[in-house]
Amino acid sequence: MRLEKIEWMNTEREKKDMRISTKGRYALRLMLDLALNDGEELIRVKDISKRQGISEKYLEQIISYLKKAGYVKSLRGAQGGYRLSMEAKEYSVGMILRLIEGNMIPVECIADKESCERADSCTTVRLWKMLDDAVKGVIDRVTLQDLVDWEMEEQEKKK
């Protein structure tokens, strides 16, 4: 196949990229904001919304998942808001993403061999397991504290 035809096929067909959803990315930003602003006062969704440029309503939906999972604590009322339930170093990025996104596997046959009739004889399953291990190796190793540290490094660079 010529390169022009491949480029055309890539632009014309429906793209199904392996991506983290907006909800997953925003959940990480929300948790990072809570970690960065951890102090005596609880943090309001309204303030996170302003700092992050994310809709307050959308953040409220996301924070309800985080609260139900016990990742954040809340207090209602005029002085209410949210805070992390644990220290930032105790959350892996994988924990947060799996809560919002699901299992994070690249293909279904890795999680459920019975979903594929070729699972026992499929050569590519080895590739999918390698990809799954690589993704897990990153998201389960990186903590919320790492993200806090990276943010602080970026802030230092800007000074």
CNS distance restraints for C-alpha pairs under 8 A (distance, minus, plus):
assign (resid   1 and name CA) (resid   5 and name CA) 6.65 0.50 0.50
assign (resid   1 and name CA) (resid   6 and name CA) 6.97 0.50 0.50
assign (resid   2 and name CA) (resid   6 and name CA) 6.60 0.50 0.50
assign (resid   3 and name CA) (resid   7 and name CA) 6.18 0.50 0.50
assign (resid   4 and name CA) (resid   8 and name CA) 6.19 0.50 0.50
assign (resid   5 and name CA) (resid   9 and name CA) 6.15 0.50 0.50
assign (resid   6 and name CA) (resid  10 and name CA) 6.17 0.50 0.50
assign (resid   7 and name CA) (resid  11 and name CA) 6.31 0.50 0.50
assign (resid   8 and name CA) (resid  12 and name CA) 5.95 0.50 0.50
assign (resid   9 and name CA) (resid  13 and name CA) 5.86 0.50 0.50
assign (resid  10 and name CA) (resid  15 and name CA) 7.64 0.50 0.50
assign (resid  18 and name CA) (resid 106 and name CA) 7.35 0.50 0.50
assign (resid  20 and name CA) (resid  24 and name CA) 5.97 0.50 0.50
assign (resid  20 and name CA) (resid  25 and name CA) 6.62 0.50 0.50
assign (resid  20 and name CA) (resid 101 and name CA) 7.37 0.50 0.50
assign (resid  21 and name CA) (resid  25 and name CA) 6.35 0.50 0.50
assign (resid  21 and name CA) (resid 101 and name CA) 7.30 0.50 0.50
assign (resid  22 and name CA) (resid  26 and name CA) 5.95 0.50 0.50
assign (resid  23 and name CA) (resid  27 and name CA) 6.02 0.50 0.50
assign (resid  23 and name CA) (resid  62 and name CA) 7.07 0.50 0.50
assign (resid  23 and name CA) (resid 100 and name CA) 7.00 0.50 0.50
assign (resid  23 and name CA) (resid 101 and name CA) 7.96 0.50 0.50
assign (resid  24 and name CA) (resid  28 and name CA) 6.45 0.50 0.50
assign (resid  24 and name CA) (resid  96 and name CA) 7.79 0.50 0.50
assign (resid  24 and name CA) (resid  97 and name CA) 5.69 0.50 0.50
assign (resid  24 and name CA) (resid 100 and name CA) 5.63 0.50 0.50
assign (resid  24 and name CA) (resid 101 and name CA) 6.15 0.50 0.50
assign (resid  25 and name CA) (resid  29 and name CA) 6.36 0.50 0.50
assign (resid  26 and name CA) (resid  30 and name CA) 5.96 0.50 0.50
assign (resid  26 and name CA) (resid  54 and name CA) 7.81 0.50 0.50
assign (resid  26 and name CA) (resid  59 and name CA) 7.66 0.50 0.50
assign (resid  26 and name CA) (resid  62 and name CA) 7.93 0.50 0.50
assign (resid  27 and name CA) (resid  31 and name CA) 6.16 0.50 0.50
assign (resid  27 and name CA) (resid  59 and name CA) 7.89 0.50 0.50
assign (resid  27 and name CA) (resid  62 and name CA) 6.27 0.50 0.50
assign (resid  27 and name CA) (resid  63 and name CA) 7.60 0.50 0.50
assign (resid  27 and name CA) (resid  96 and name CA) 7.22 0.50 0.50
assign (resid  27 and name CA) (resid  97 and name CA) 7.72 0.50 0.50
assign (resid  27 and name CA) (resid 100 and name CA) 7.51 0.50 0.50
assign (resid  28 and name CA) (resid  32 and name CA) 6.00 0.50 0.50
assign (resid  28 and name CA) (resid  93 and name CA) 7.42 0.50 0.50
assign (resid  28 and name CA) (resid  96 and name CA) 6.86 0.50 0.50
assign (resid  28 and name CA) (resid  97 and name CA) 7.56 0.50 0.50
assign (resid  29 and name CA) (resid  33 and name CA) 6.02 0.50 0.50
assign (resid  29 and name CA) (resid  52 and name CA) 7.44 0.50 0.50
assign (resid  30 and name CA) (resid  34 and name CA) 6.29 0.50 0.50
assign (resid  30 and name CA) (resid  48 and name CA) 6.96 0.50 0.50
assign (resid  30 and name CA) (resid  52 and name CA) 7.90 0.50 0.50
assign (resid  30 and name CA) (resid  59 and name CA) 7.56 0.50 0.50
assign (resid  31 and name CA) (resid  35 and name CA) 6.19 0.50 0.50
assign (resid  31 and name CA) (resid  84 and name CA) 7.62 0.50 0.50
assign (resid  31 and name CA) (resid 144 and name CA) 7.60 0.50 0.50
assign (resid  32 and name CA) (resid  36 and name CA) 6.03 0.50 0.50
assign (resid  32 and name CA) (resid 144 and name CA) 6.53 0.50 0.50
assign (resid  32 and name CA) (resid 147 and name CA) 6.92 0.50 0.50
assign (resid  32 and name CA) (resid 148 and name CA) 6.56 0.50 0.50
assign (resid  33 and name CA) (resid  37 and name CA) 6.06 0.50 0.50
assign (resid  33 and name CA) (resid  48 and name CA) 6.72 0.50 0.50
assign (resid  34 and name CA) (resid  38 and name CA) 5.80 0.50 0.50
assign (resid  34 and name CA) (resid  43 and name CA) 6.99 0.50 0.50
assign (resid  34 and name CA) (resid  82 and name CA) 7.68 0.50 0.50
assign (resid  34 and name CA) (resid  83 and name CA) 6.06 0.50 0.50
assign (resid  34 and name CA) (resid  84 and name CA) 6.50 0.50 0.50
assign (resid  35 and name CA) (resid  83 and name CA) 7.90 0.50 0.50
assign (resid  35 and name CA) (resid  84 and name CA) 6.90 0.50 0.50
assign (resid  35 and name CA) (resid  88 and name CA) 6.17 0.50 0.50
assign (resid  35 and name CA) (resid 144 and name CA) 7.61 0.50 0.50
assign (resid  35 and name CA) (resid 145 and name CA) 7.75 0.50 0.50
assign (resid  35 and name CA) (resid 148 and name CA) 6.97 0.50 0.50
assign (resid  36 and name CA) (resid 148 and name CA) 6.29 0.50 0.50
assign (resid  37 and name CA) (resid  43 and name CA) 7.51 0.50 0.50
assign (resid  38 and name CA) (resid  42 and name CA) 7.86 0.50 0.50
assign (resid  38 and name CA) (resid  43 and name CA) 7.96 0.50 0.50
assign (resid  38 and name CA) (resid  83 and name CA) 6.82 0.50 0.50
assign (resid  38 and name CA) (resid  84 and name CA) 7.75 0.50 0.50
assign (resid  42 and name CA) (resid  74 and name CA) 7.90 0.50 0.50
assign (resid  42 and name CA) (resid  75 and name CA) 7.90 0.50 0.50
assign (resid  42 and name CA) (resid  79 and name CA) 7.45 0.50 0.50
assign (resid  42 and name CA) (resid  80 and name CA) 6.26 0.50 0.50
assign (resid  42 and name CA) (resid  81 and name CA) 4.72 0.50 0.50
assign (resid  42 and name CA) (resid  82 and name CA) 5.14 0.50 0.50
assign (resid  42 and name CA) (resid  83 and name CA) 5.80 0.50 0.50
assign (resid  43 and name CA) (resid  47 and name CA) 7.00 0.50 0.50
assign (resid  43 and name CA) (resid  48 and name CA) 7.49 0.50 0.50
assign (resid  43 and name CA) (resid  80 and name CA) 7.63 0.50 0.50
assign (resid  43 and name CA) (resid  81 and name CA) 4.76 0.50 0.50
assign (resid  43 and name CA) (resid  82 and name CA) 5.00 0.50 0.50
assign (resid  43 and name CA) (resid  83 and name CA) 6.36 0.50 0.50
assign (resid  44 and name CA) (resid  48 and name CA) 6.58 0.50 0.50
assign (resid  44 and name CA) (resid  80 and name CA) 7.01 0.50 0.50
assign (resid  44 and name CA) (resid  81 and name CA) 4.41 0.50 0.50
assign (resid  44 and name CA) (resid  82 and name CA) 6.24 0.50 0.50
assign (resid  45 and name CA) (resid  49 and name CA) 5.96 0.50 0.50
assign (resid  45 and name CA) (resid  56 and name CA) 6.40 0.50 0.50
assign (resid  45 and name CA) (resid  59 and name CA) 6.81 0.50 0.50
assign (resid  45 and name CA) (resid  60 and name CA) 6.91 0.50 0.50
assign (resid  45 and name CA) (resid  81 and name CA) 6.98 0.50 0.50
assign (resid  45 and name CA) (resid  82 and name CA) 7.66 0.50 0.50
assign (resid  46 and name CA) (resid  50 and name CA) 6.41 0.50 0.50
assign (resid  46 and name CA) (resid  56 and name CA) 5.98 0.50 0.50
assign (resid  47 and name CA) (resid  51 and name CA) 6.27 0.50 0.50
assign (resid  48 and name CA) (resid  52 and name CA) 5.85 0.50 0.50
assign (resid  48 and name CA) (resid  54 and name CA) 7.93 0.50 0.50
assign (resid  49 and name CA) (resid  53 and name CA) 5.49 0.50 0.50
assign (resid  49 and name CA) (resid  54 and name CA) 4.97 0.50 0.50
assign (resid  49 and name CA) (resid  55 and name CA) 5.92 0.50 0.50
assign (resid  49 and name CA) (resid  56 and name CA) 5.29 0.50 0.50
assign (resid  49 and name CA) (resid  59 and name CA) 7.13 0.50 0.50
assign (resid  50 and name CA) (resid  54 and name CA) 7.10 0.50 0.50
assign (resid  54 and name CA) (resid  58 and name CA) 7.20 0.50 0.50
assign (resid  54 and name CA) (resid  59 and name CA) 6.98 0.50 0.50
assign (resid  55 and name CA) (resid  59 and name CA) 6.30 0.50 0.50
assign (resid  56 and name CA) (resid  60 and name CA) 6.15 0.50 0.50
assign (resid  57 and name CA) (resid  61 and name CA) 6.46 0.50 0.50
assign (resid  58 and name CA) (resid  62 and name CA) 6.41 0.50 0.50
assign (resid  59 and name CA) (resid  63 and name CA) 5.94 0.50 0.50
assign (resid  60 and name CA) (resid  64 and name CA) 6.22 0.50 0.50
assign (resid  61 and name CA) (resid  65 and name CA) 7.05 0.50 0.50
assign (resid  62 and name CA) (resid  66 and name CA) 6.63 0.50 0.50
assign (resid  63 and name CA) (resid  67 and name CA) 5.96 0.50 0.50
assign (resid  63 and name CA) (resid  72 and name CA) 7.84 0.50 0.50
assign (resid  64 and name CA) (resid  68 and name CA) 6.11 0.50 0.50
assign (resid  65 and name CA) (resid  69 and name CA) 6.23 0.50 0.50
assign (resid  65 and name CA) (resid  99 and name CA) 7.65 0.50 0.50
assign (resid  65 and name CA) (resid 100 and name CA) 7.45 0.50 0.50
assign (resid  66 and name CA) (resid  70 and name CA) 6.30 0.50 0.50
assign (resid  66 and name CA) (resid  71 and name CA) 5.13 0.50 0.50
assign (resid  66 and name CA) (resid  72 and name CA) 5.90 0.50 0.50
assign (resid  66 and name CA) (resid  99 and name CA) 7.87 0.50 0.50
assign (resid  67 and name CA) (resid  71 and name CA) 5.72 0.50 0.50
assign (resid  67 and name CA) (resid  72 and name CA) 4.96 0.50 0.50
assign (resid  67 and name CA) (resid  73 and name CA) 6.30 0.50 0.50
assign (resid  67 and name CA) (resid  74 and name CA) 7.58 0.50 0.50
assign (resid  69 and name CA) (resid  99 and name CA) 7.89 0.50 0.50
assign (resid  70 and name CA) (resid  85 and name CA) 6.72 0.50 0.50
assign (resid  71 and name CA) (resid  84 and name CA) 6.21 0.50 0.50
assign (resid  71 and name CA) (resid  85 and name CA) 5.38 0.50 0.50
assign (resid  71 and name CA) (resid  86 and name CA) 7.20 0.50 0.50
assign (resid  72 and name CA) (resid  82 and name CA) 6.48 0.50 0.50
assign (resid  72 and name CA) (resid  83 and name CA) 5.57 0.50 0.50
assign (resid  72 and name CA) (resid  84 and name CA) 4.44 0.50 0.50
assign (resid  72 and name CA) (resid  85 and name CA) 4.71 0.50 0.50
assign (resid  72 and name CA) (resid  86 and name CA) 7.88 0.50 0.50
assign (resid  73 and name CA) (resid  82 and name CA) 5.60 0.50 0.50
assign (resid  73 and name CA) (resid  83 and name CA) 5.46 0.50 0.50
assign (resid  73 and name CA) (resid  84 and name CA) 6.13 0.50 0.50
assign (resid  73 and name CA) (resid  85 and name CA) 5.49 0.50 0.50
assign (resid  74 and name CA) (resid  80 and name CA) 7.00 0.50 0.50
assign (resid  74 and name CA) (resid  81 and name CA) 5.58 0.50 0.50
assign (resid  74 and name CA) (resid  82 and name CA) 4.47 0.50 0.50
assign (resid  74 and name CA) (resid  83 and name CA) 6.60 0.50 0.50
assign (resid  75 and name CA) (resid  79 and name CA) 7.77 0.50 0.50
assign (resid  75 and name CA) (resid  80 and name CA) 4.60 0.50 0.50
assign (resid  75 and name CA) (resid  81 and name CA) 5.51 0.50 0.50
assign (resid  75 and name CA) (resid  82 and name CA) 6.67 0.50 0.50
assign (resid  76 and name CA) (resid  80 and name CA) 4.51 0.50 0.50
assign (resid  76 and name CA) (resid  81 and name CA) 6.58 0.50 0.50
assign (resid  84 and name CA) (resid  88 and name CA) 7.61 0.50 0.50
assign (resid  86 and name CA) (resid  90 and name CA) 6.39 0.50 0.50
assign (resid  86 and name CA) (resid  91 and name CA) 7.68 0.50 0.50
assign (resid  87 and name CA) (resid  91 and name CA) 7.49 0.50 0.50
assign (resid  88 and name CA) (resid 143 and name CA) 7.09 0.50 0.50
assign (resid  88 and name CA) (resid 144 and name CA) 5.03 0.50 0.50
assign (resid  88 and name CA) (resid 145 and name CA) 4.74 0.50 0.50
assign (resid  89 and name CA) (resid 143 and name CA) 5.62 0.50 0.50
assign (resid  89 and name CA) (resid 144 and name CA) 5.85 0.50 0.50
assign (resid  89 and name CA) (resid 145 and name CA) 4.67 0.50 0.50
assign (resid  89 and name CA) (resid 146 and name CA) 7.45 0.50 0.50
assign (resid  90 and name CA) (resid 143 and name CA) 7.03 0.50 0.50
assign (resid  90 and name CA) (resid 144 and name CA) 7.56 0.50 0.50
assign (resid  91 and name CA) (resid  95 and name CA) 6.49 0.50 0.50
assign (resid  91 and name CA) (resid  96 and name CA) 7.37 0.50 0.50
assign (resid  91 and name CA) (resid 143 and name CA) 5.53 0.50 0.50
assign (resid  91 and name CA) (resid 144 and name CA) 5.59 0.50 0.50
assign (resid  91 and name CA) (resid 145 and name CA) 7.83 0.50 0.50
assign (resid  92 and name CA) (resid  96 and name CA) 6.79 0.50 0.50
assign (resid  92 and name CA) (resid 139 and name CA) 6.72 0.50 0.50
assign (resid  92 and name CA) (resid 140 and name CA) 5.46 0.50 0.50
assign (resid  92 and name CA) (resid 141 and name CA) 6.61 0.50 0.50
assign (resid  92 and name CA) (resid 142 and name CA) 5.75 0.50 0.50
assign (resid  92 and name CA) (resid 143 and name CA) 4.11 0.50 0.50
assign (resid  92 and name CA) (resid 144 and name CA) 5.99 0.50 0.50
assign (resid  93 and name CA) (resid  97 and name CA) 6.13 0.50 0.50
assign (resid  93 and name CA) (resid 139 and name CA) 5.07 0.50 0.50
assign (resid  93 and name CA) (resid 140 and name CA) 6.16 0.50 0.50
assign (resid  93 and name CA) (resid 141 and name CA) 7.76 0.50 0.50
assign (resid  93 and name CA) (resid 142 and name CA) 5.89 0.50 0.50
assign (resid  93 and name CA) (resid 143 and name CA) 5.55 0.50 0.50
assign (resid  93 and name CA) (resid 144 and name CA) 6.33 0.50 0.50
assign (resid  94 and name CA) (resid  98 and name CA) 5.83 0.50 0.50
assign (resid  94 and name CA) (resid 136 and name CA) 7.22 0.50 0.50
assign (resid  94 and name CA) (resid 139 and name CA) 4.52 0.50 0.50
assign (resid  94 and name CA) (resid 140 and name CA) 4.83 0.50 0.50
assign (resid  94 and name CA) (resid 142 and name CA) 7.94 0.50 0.50
assign (resid  95 and name CA) (resid  99 and name CA) 6.24 0.50 0.50
assign (resid  95 and name CA) (resid 140 and name CA) 7.36 0.50 0.50
assign (resid  96 and name CA) (resid 100 and name CA) 6.54 0.50 0.50
assign (resid  97 and name CA) (resid 101 and name CA) 5.49 0.50 0.50
assign (resid  97 and name CA) (resid 102 and name CA) 7.24 0.50 0.50
assign (resid  97 and name CA) (resid 104 and name CA) 7.75 0.50 0.50
assign (resid  98 and name CA) (resid 102 and name CA) 4.53 0.50 0.50
assign (resid  98 and name CA) (resid 103 and name CA) 5.36 0.50 0.50
assign (resid  98 and name CA) (resid 104 and name CA) 6.36 0.50 0.50
assign (resid 105 and name CA) (resid 110 and name CA) 7.26 0.50 0.50
assign (resid 105 and name CA) (resid 111 and name CA) 7.37 0.50 0.50
assign (resid 105 and name CA) (resid 132 and name CA) 5.85 0.50 0.50
assign (resid 106 and name CA) (resid 128 and name CA) 6.65 0.50 0.50
assign (resid 106 and name CA) (resid 131 and name CA) 7.25 0.50 0.50
assign (resid 106 and name CA) (resid 132 and name CA) 6.27 0.50 0.50
assign (resid 107 and name CA) (resid 111 and name CA) 7.82 0.50 0.50
assign (resid 107 and name CA) (resid 128 and name CA) 6.83 0.50 0.50
assign (resid 108 and name CA) (resid 112 and name CA) 6.18 0.50 0.50
assign (resid 108 and name CA) (resid 113 and name CA) 7.95 0.50 0.50
assign (resid 108 and name CA) (resid 115 and name CA) 7.07 0.50 0.50
assign (resid 109 and name CA) (resid 113 and name CA) 4.82 0.50 0.50
assign (resid 109 and name CA) (resid 114 and name CA) 7.26 0.50 0.50
assign (resid 109 and name CA) (resid 115 and name CA) 5.82 0.50 0.50
assign (resid 109 and name CA) (resid 116 and name CA) 5.83 0.50 0.50
assign (resid 109 and name CA) (resid 119 and name CA) 6.63 0.50 0.50
assign (resid 109 and name CA) (resid 125 and name CA) 7.78 0.50 0.50
assign (resid 110 and name CA) (resid 125 and name CA) 7.36 0.50 0.50
assign (resid 110 and name CA) (resid 128 and name CA) 7.36 0.50 0.50
assign (resid 110 and name CA) (resid 129 and name CA) 6.82 0.50 0.50
assign (resid 112 and name CA) (resid 116 and name CA) 7.81 0.50 0.50
assign (resid 113 and name CA) (resid 117 and name CA) 7.85 0.50 0.50
assign (resid 113 and name CA) (resid 119 and name CA) 5.68 0.50 0.50
assign (resid 113 and name CA) (resid 120 and name CA) 7.84 0.50 0.50
assign (resid 114 and name CA) (resid 119 and name CA) 7.53 0.50 0.50
assign (resid 118 and name CA) (resid 122 and name CA) 5.48 0.50 0.50
assign (resid 119 and name CA) (resid 125 and name CA) 7.02 0.50 0.50
assign (resid 123 and name CA) (resid 127 and name CA) 7.84 0.50 0.50
assign (resid 124 and name CA) (resid 128 and name CA) 6.47 0.50 0.50
assign (resid 125 and name CA) (resid 129 and name CA) 6.16 0.50 0.50
assign (resid 126 and name CA) (resid 130 and name CA) 6.27 0.50 0.50
assign (resid 127 and name CA) (resid 131 and name CA) 6.19 0.50 0.50
assign (resid 128 and name CA) (resid 132 and name CA) 6.05 0.50 0.50
assign (resid 129 and name CA) (resid 133 and name CA) 6.04 0.50 0.50
assign (resid 130 and name CA) (resid 134 and name CA) 6.15 0.50 0.50
assign (resid 131 and name CA) (resid 135 and name CA) 6.23 0.50 0.50
assign (resid 132 and name CA) (resid 136 and name CA) 6.10 0.50 0.50
assign (resid 133 and name CA) (resid 137 and name CA) 5.85 0.50 0.50
assign (resid 134 and name CA) (resid 138 and name CA) 6.51 0.50 0.50
assign (resid 135 and name CA) (resid 139 and name CA) 6.19 0.50 0.50
assign (resid 136 and name CA) (resid 140 and name CA) 5.43 0.50 0.50
assign (resid 136 and name CA) (resid 141 and name CA) 7.78 0.50 0.50
assign (resid 137 and name CA) (resid 141 and name CA) 5.97 0.50 0.50
assign (resid 138 and name CA) (resid 142 and name CA) 6.10 0.50 0.50
assign (resid 139 and name CA) (resid 143 and name CA) 7.93 0.50 0.50
assign (resid 142 and name CA) (resid 146 and name CA) 6.11 0.50 0.50
assign (resid 142 and name CA) (resid 147 and name CA) 7.72 0.50 0.50
assign (resid 143 and name CA) (resid 147 and name CA) 6.67 0.50 0.50
assign (resid 144 and name CA) (resid 148 and name CA) 6.33 0.50 0.50
assign (resid 145 and name CA) (resid 149 and name CA) 6.12 0.50 0.50
assign (resid 146 and name CA) (resid 150 and name CA) 6.10 0.50 0.50
assign (resid 147 and name CA) (resid 151 and name CA) 6.10 0.50 0.50
assign (resid 148 and name CA) (resid 152 and name CA) 6.26 0.50 0.50
assign (resid 149 and name CA) (resid 153 and name CA) 6.23 0.50 0.50
assign (resid 150 and name CA) (resid 154 and name CA) 6.26 0.50 0.50
assign (resid 151 and name CA) (resid 155 and name CA) 6.23 0.50 0.50
assign (resid 152 and name CA) (resid 156 and name CA) 6.20 0.50 0.50
assign (resid 153 and name CA) (resid 157 and name CA) 6.31 0.50 0.50
assign (resid 154 and name CA) (resid 158 and name CA) 6.48 0.50 0.50
assign (resid 155 and name CA) (resid 159 and name CA) 6.74 0.50 0.50
